[in-house]
């Protein structure tokens, strides 16, 4: 689907929100947060005119900005509270972190690519999103110094929910993570930590870039 060149930005945004609702994003707080964050700020270059399509798009460092409906469904599955502290693994464009920032007290977001973190931070500053702390780090190890977290969102696929991240989840906390081989369809999993262990729910089939250990070269 290609945007109509005669369609105004306001009309594109309205259609964008309608697409989210028809694809299962129904939580009013999540929809409001997504309405408040302009995806167009996070999509640059030759793909800028496709910012309001419900599709993933390439960004630098071989990464992607996720499909908006998937962003909404993952955010919705977290059931974030206003006082929660959230860890995001995989900053990417910064779009997901910006949405999370409107729903919780604080977001820590990690990425292995310096360029992505720096570009995302510039947008966070532009938007006045001062409750986001972005760091260059190996996301597979989480952020032990700030743990435990109320919610953890992983935006890259692991073969299994990473042990270090599970360990950094509070009792009663929720983690949403794509699980599966990087060259196959993956399953989005919601993990809830209980007093006695972890409960796992399968949400839907997805496709994400793989979760890679270590730091990137850019």
C-alpha positions in Angstrom: 0.0 0.0 0.0 1.5 3.3 -1.0 0.4 6.6 0.5 -1.7 8.9 -1.6 0.4 11.9 -2.4 -2.7 14.2 -2.1 -3.6 12.8 1.3 -2.7 15.3 4.1 -0.5 14.3 7.0 -3.5 14.6 9.4 -5.4 12.1 7.1 -2.5 9.7 7.1 -2.3 9.8 10.9 -6.0 9.2 11.2 -5.8 6.2 8.8 -2.7 5.0 10.8 -4.7 4.9 14.0 -7.6 3.2 12.3 -5.2 0.5 11.1 -4.0 -0.1 14.6 -7.5 -0.6 15.9 -8.5 -3.0 13.2 -5.4 -5.1 13.9 -6.1 -5.6 17.6 -4.6 -2.5 19.3 -7.5 -1.6 21.5 -6.1 -0.4 24.8 -7.0 3.4 25.0 -3.7 4.3 26.8 -1.6 2.6 24.1 -3.6 4.2 21.3 -3.2 7.6 22.9 0.6 7.1 23.4 0.9 6.0 19.7 -1.2 9.0 18.6 1.1 11.3 20.5 4.3 10.0 18.9 4.8 10.8 15.2 6.3 7.8 13.5 7.4 10.1 10.7 10.1 11.5 13.0 11.8 8.1 13.2 11.6 7.2 9.5 14.1 9.0 7.3 15.5 9.0 3.8 13.9 7.1 0.9 11.3 5.5 3.2 10.0 8.7 4.8 6.8 8.8 2.7 5.9 5.3 4.1 6.1 6.3 7.7 2.3 5.9 8.3 2.0 2.5 6.6 1.6 -0.6 8.8 4.8 -2.1 7.7 8.4 -2.6 9.1 11.0 -0.4 7.3 14.8 -0.4 7.1 16.9 1.9 9.4 20.7 2.2 9.6 23.0 -0.6 11.0 21.0 -3.3 9.3 18.1 -2.9 11.6 14.4 -2.1 11.2 11.7 0.0 12.7 8.9 -2.4 13.6 5.5 -2.6 12.1 3.3 -0.2 14.1 0.5 -2.7 14.8 3.2 -5.1 16.2 4.6 -2.2 18.3 1.1 -1.6 19.6 0.3 -5.2 20.4 3.7 -5.7 22.2 3.1 -2.6 24.2 -0.5 -3.6 25.0 0.7 -7.1 26.1 3.0 -5.5 28.7 0.0 -3.9 30.6 2.3 -1.0 31.8 1.4 0.9 34.9 2.1 4.6 35.3 4.7 4.0 38.1 6.5 1.2 36.3 10.1 1.1 35.2 10.6 -0.5 31.8 13.7 -2.0 30.2 13.7 -2.1 26.4 16.3 -4.2 24.7 16.9 -2.9 21.1 16.5 0.8 20.9 16.6 0.8 17.1 15.0 4.0 15.8 13.8 4.9 19.2 10.1 4.8 18.2 9.1 2.0 20.6 10.9 3.7 23.6 9.1 7.0 22.8 5.8 5.2 23.0 6.7 3.4 26.2 7.7 6.8 27.8 4.2 8.0 27.7 2.9 5.0 29.7 5.4 4.6 32.5 7.7 6.4 35.0 11.0 5.6 33.3 12.4 3.7 30.3 15.9 2.3 30.1 16.6 1.4 26.5 19.7 -0.4 25.2 21.3 -0.9 21.8 24.6 -2.3 20.6 24.9 0.3 17.9 26.3 3.7 19.0 24.8 5.5 15.9 21.3 4.3 16.7 21.5 5.3 20.3 22.8 8.8 19.4 20.1 9.4 16.7 17.3 8.2 19.0 18.6 10.4 21.9 18.4 13.4 19.6 14.7 12.7 18.8 13.9 12.1 22.5 15.4 15.5 23.3 13.5 17.1 20.4 10.3 15.7 21.8 11.1 16.5 25.5 11.0 12.8 26.5 13.3 13.1 29.5 12.1 9.9 31.2 14.1 7.8 28.7 17.7 6.8 29.4 19.4 5.4 26.3 22.6 3.4 26.6 25.1 1.7 24.3 25.2 -1.8 25.8 24.9 -5.6 25.1 21.1 -5.9 25.6 21.3 -9.6 26.0 22.8 -9.0 29.4 20.2 -6.4 30.4 21.0 -3.7 32.9 21.8 -5.4 36.3 22.6 -2.1 38.0 19.1 -0.8 37.5 17.3 -4.1 38.0 14.7 -5.4 38.9 12.3 -4.0 36.3 8.5 -4.0 36.3 8.4 -4.7 32.6 11.0 -5.8 30.0 10.4 -5.5 26.2 12.8 -7.2 23.8 12.6 -6.1 20.2 15.0 -8.7 18.7 14.5 -12.5 18.6 16.3 -14.9 20.9 16.3 -18.6 20.7 14.9 -18.7 24.2 14.0 -15.9 26.7 17.5 -14.8 27.8 18.3 -15.9 31.4 19.9 -12.6 32.4 16.7 -10.7 31.5 14.4 -13.2 33.2 16.6 -12.7 36.4 16.1 -8.9 36.1 12.3 -9.1 36.1 10.4 -8.3 39.3 8.0 -10.8 40.9 4.7 -10.0 39.2 6.6 -8.4 36.3 6.0 -9.1 32.6 8.5 -9.5 29.7 7.5 -9.6 26.1 10.0 -11.2 23.7 10.1 -12.8 20.2 11.5 -16.3 20.4 12.7 -18.5 17.6 15.4 -19.0 15.0 16.4 -15.8 13.2 15.7 -17.3 9.7 12.2 -18.6 10.5 9.0 -17.3 11.8 9.2 -16.5 15.5 6.6 -16.5 18.3 5.9 -13.5 20.5 6.0 -14.7 24.1 4.7 -13.0 27.2 6.5 -14.1 30.3 5.1 -13.4 33.8 7.3 -13.9 36.8 5.5 -15.5 39.7 6.6 -16.4 43.3 7.5 -19.9 42.1 8.8 -19.4 38.6 7.7 -18.1 35.2 4.4 -18.4 33.2 4.6 -18.3 29.4 1.9 -17.2 27.0 2.2 -17.4 23.2 0.7 -14.3 21.6 1.3 -14.4 17.8 3.7 -15.1 15.0 6.2 -12.3 14.3 9.5 -11.7 12.6 12.3 -9.7 14.1 16.1 -9.3 13.6 18.1 -11.6 15.8 19.3 -10.7 19.3 23.1 -10.4 19.0 25.5 -10.4 21.9 28.3 -7.9 22.2 28.6 -4.3 20.8 28.2 -3.2 17.2 30.9 -1.6 15.2 28.8 1.5 14.5 
